[in-house]
Structure formats: C-alpha cells, structure tokens
C-alpha cells in the first residue's frame, strides 16, 4: 500500500516534473523564430527578453494576459546566463551570439531554455513539497523522514541519517526538493 510519502515522491518524480517541463521548453524553443547572429547589444537583449517571455508563457501554459514586462524577463535571462556562463554571463553570451563562437546564438538560446526548464521544474517540486509538509503534523513529518531513510538512506550523506530521522527532519524539505535530481542521476547510471 502506498504511503503519503510514496504519493509525494510519485508527484515530484522527474518523469512528471522535470522531463515534462524540458519537453515543453524544447517545443517552445523550436517554435521561436531564430536568427543566425546578433551584432548589437540592444538587439541581443531584446531578442533574449522575448525568448524568455515566450518560453515562460509556453511552459506555464499561460494565456494572452501573460505579462511581457521586459525588465522582469531580462532579469530572468541574466540570472540564467550567470549560472551557465559565470558572473558576466550576459556579456559572455553576447560575445557568443555576436561572433558565432562556441555554438553562437543557438547555443545561448538552448542554454536559456535549459535554465528556464530547470527553474520552473524546481519551483513546481518546491511548491508540492511545501504544501505536502505543511499538511503534516511534526510526528507525521518525523515518521515520513524515517520512512525516507529506510527507502533512500543509502543515497544520502551519513550525517543526515545518523540517529534515526532527527537530523533529516530539520532539512527534510531540502532533501525532498533534491529527490527528483537524485533520481535523474541514479537513472542515468542505471540504478
């Protein structure tokens, strides 16, 4: 019989969250009119801002009222580009788009799509975990953490599993949010 924990883990499984989000993001990227290269910073910023809005709208399945706040979408782009290319990621991405080096503009577009997918899948998982944990008493959370240790403890650092579930309960939300990524890694190696 499936437990409450089993139901949550099924709901946040990468097949239901990350993989679906990546698929929708890739479909949206394929439907966005591309360019060969971009030579001007303003054109680059405008292009990526529109791409970010397009990806977000498609993945979130938003209607026509979806906000096209250029500053908000450019901020989202810059954060993703920083994660992908370092602290000056927007400038590095512009150089790629301008010169065509390292995959050029298309590589930047793919990196942006990958970042949007990761962000939205992570947000979905975090929301599901938060709602689930908020619906449990402390005793139920402790029991769920013990159950998690029994089922997945071998995959966790020993400092989290020592002493039953006491340490795990303190960071249980973070462990659950990382669970889909852990599963993806394990599936890649044939677990």
Secondary structure in CASP SS format (residue, H / E / C, confidence):
PFRMAT SS
TARGET T0000
AUTHOR 0000-0000-0000
METHOD secondary structure of the structure
MODEL  1
X C 1.00
X C 1.00
X C 1.00
X H 1.00
X H 1.00
X H 1.00
X H 1.00
X H 1.00
X H 1.00
X H 1.00
X H 1.00
X C 1.00
X C 1.00
X C 1.00
X C 1.00
X C 1.00
X C 1.00
X H 1.00
X H 1.00
X H 1.00
X H 1.00
X H 1.00
X H 1.00
X H 1.00
X H 1.00
X H 1.00
X H 1.00
X H 1.00
X H 1.00
X H 1.00
X C 1.00
X C 1.00
X C 1.00
X C 1.00
X C 1.00
X C 1.00
X C 1.00
X C 1.00
X C 1.00
X C 1.00
X H 1.00
X H 1.00
X H 1.00
X H 1.00
X H 1.00
X H 1.00
X H 1.00
X H 1.00
X H 1.00
X H 1.00
X H 1.00
X H 1.00
X H 1.00
X H 1.00
X H 1.00
X H 1.00
X H 1.00
X H 1.00
X H 1.00
X C 1.00
X C 1.00
X C 1.00
X C 1.00
X C 1.00
X C 1.00
X C 1.00
X C 1.00
X C 1.00
X C 1.00
X H 1.00
X H 1.00
X H 1.00
X H 1.00
X H 1.00
X H 1.00
X H 1.00
X H 1.00
X H 1.00
X H 1.00
X H 1.00
X H 1.00
X H 1.00
X H 1.00
X H 1.00
X H 1.00
X C 1.00
X C 1.00
X C 1.00
X H 1.00
X H 1.00
X H 1.00
X H 1.00
X H 1.00
X H 1.00
X H 1.00
X H 1.00
X H 1.00
X H 1.00
X H 1.00
X C 1.00
X H 1.00
X H 1.00
X H 1.00
X H 1.00
X H 1.00
X H 1.00
X H 1.00
X H 1.00
X H 1.00
X H 1.00
X H 1.00
X H 1.00
X H 1.00
X H 1.00
X H 1.00
X H 1.00
X H 1.00
X H 1.00
X H 1.00
X H 1.00
X H 1.00
X H 1.00
X H 1.00
X H 1.00
X H 1.00
X H 1.00
X H 1.00
X H 1.00
X H 1.00
X H 1.00
X H 1.00
X H 1.00
X H 1.00
X H 1.00
X C 1.00
X C 1.00
X C 1.00
X H 1.00
X H 1.00
X H 1.00
X H 1.00
X H 1.00
X H 1.00
X H 1.00
X H 1.00
X H 1.00
X H 1.00
X H 1.00
X H 1.00
X H 1.00
X H 1.00
X H 1.00
X H 1.00
X H 1.00
X H 1.00
X C 1.00
X C 1.00
X H 1.00
X H 1.00
X H 1.00
X H 1.00
X C 1.00
X C 1.00
X C 1.00
X C 1.00
X H 1.00
X H 1.00
X H 1.00
X H 1.00
X H 1.00
X C 1.00
X H 1.00
X H 1.00
X H 1.00
X H 1.00
X H 1.00
X H 1.00
X H 1.00
X H 1.00
X H 1.00
X H 1.00
X H 1.00
X H 1.00
X H 1.00
X H 1.00
X H 1.00
X H 1.00
X H 1.00
X C 1.00
X C 1.00
X C 1.00
END
